Amino acid sequence: MQQKGETMNTANIETTFLGMKLSSPIISGSCGLTSKLPNLVEMEKAGVGAIVLKSLFEEQITYDIQKNIGLLSNMEYGESYDYIANHITGYEIDNYYSLIREAKRSLSLPIVASINCVSYSNWVAYAKRLQDAGCDAIELNFMVLPSNVETSVDDIERLFDDTIAAIKRSITVPILVKVGKYFTDMAKFLSKLSWSGINGITLFNKTIDFDIDTNNEALKPASIISAPQRLYETLRWVALLSDKLRCEISASSGIFTGDDVVKALLAGAQTVQVVSALYENGIGHIHDMNEYLKNWMEKKNYESIADFRGKMKVKNHDNSAFVRTQFMKHYAEIE
Ligand SMILES: Cc1cc2nc3c(=O)[nH]c(=O)nc-3n(C[C@H](O)[C@H](O)[C@H](O)COP(=O)(O)O)c2cc1C
């Protein structure tokens, strides 16, 4: 939609992602904003290319079951537990199912469902159910924090391998895997993951963070909004990996401006996901980011995203700086 005072721009920002056609490489990432239909409608109006819905969390369902069981302590435990557990699980999955169906009825852009499970069987069961609802793809929100001293790299790799293989056998829609940064062998692991038959990897999810309240000596939630500096790690890994992976990359974390979108595409991302930027600036910000991208392309005489995507990835450019980690004088430019 053209806004007052804007000139007509001919740069084409359409792209493909996971085999789907997108009107823009900007995707609304999974968050509270993508759990409500009116927001999804607003996102489409603002020109977003696709939407990843808020994750369906198995852990949340378990929590809700425990809370309700706690309220009914005088009931016969065994039978009432099964009854309540089935009821709550059905209710929460049905709500998610309805959101997908309503979104597909009301919008014409791709809708990506998102799940995060604990048990192997539920990863598969939820994925199947959401595919039945009509989502165009599924993002597996696979954040792992290796905080247990007993857990080895092999355990974590096996968890990914087994779960993804089982889900792949059960659904036919494209699979996007969203990961965090906690891997000892990140490049090798993500390269292997990209050969597992998945269609894309989202780099990166972020953890929910906690701070310490020194007055009360208690924990308090840290800001949920990303710091803009998160962009640099995203760019580093997209640039390092985009030529190495067998699947597409969706860049996520620290993307706040249209210029950040350009950077991620230059690094080799197929799409970008925005979340904190929408909490900070509102959903209409997507329109401004699209306009920035078009104006930048016009200024550079690029007609399509393919004309410049990946120009700064590690194979095409002397990007040895991306593998630098130490503050040697020559690189840090400061004593
Ligand atoms: C309030 C909030 C809720 C989120 N909920 C989810 C979620 O349900 N599933 C998920 O995969 N990521 C979730 N995320 C993570 C975002 O999708 C995104 O990966 C992360 O915020 C980094 O992107 P950003 O820097 O653009 O915020 C959430 C983030 C925020 C701020």
The ligand as a Gaussian input file, in Angstrom:
#p B3LYP/6-31G(d) Opt

LIG

0 1
 C        7.496000     -11.644000      24.026000
 C        8.198000     -12.683000      23.207000
 C        7.605000     -13.919000      23.024000
 C        8.263000     -14.908000      22.271000
 N        7.659000     -16.116000      22.090000
 C        8.258000     -17.035000      21.309000
 C        7.630000     -18.278000      21.028000
 O        6.520000     -18.578000      21.484000
 N        8.288000     -19.150000      20.221000
 C        9.518000     -18.885000      19.687000
 O       10.059000     -19.722000      18.951000
 N       10.135000     -17.723000      19.934000
 C        9.541000     -16.798000      20.725000
 N       10.164000     -15.618000      20.969000
 C       11.504000     -15.378000      20.381000
 C       11.378000     -14.593000      19.063000
 O       10.640000     -15.305000      18.093000
 C       12.749000     -14.245000      18.464000
 O       13.425000     -15.416000      18.073000
 C       13.644000     -13.486000      19.439000
 O       12.903000     -12.518000      20.158000
 C       14.773000     -12.788000      18.707000
 O       14.280000     -11.908000      17.723000
 P       14.193000     -10.295000      17.974000
 O       15.565000      -9.836000      18.272000
 O       13.632000      -9.758000      16.688000
 O       13.271000     -10.094000      19.130000
 C        9.527000     -14.629000      21.705000
 C       10.108000     -13.372000      21.899000
 C        9.470000     -12.402000      22.637000
 C       10.139000     -11.062000      22.808000

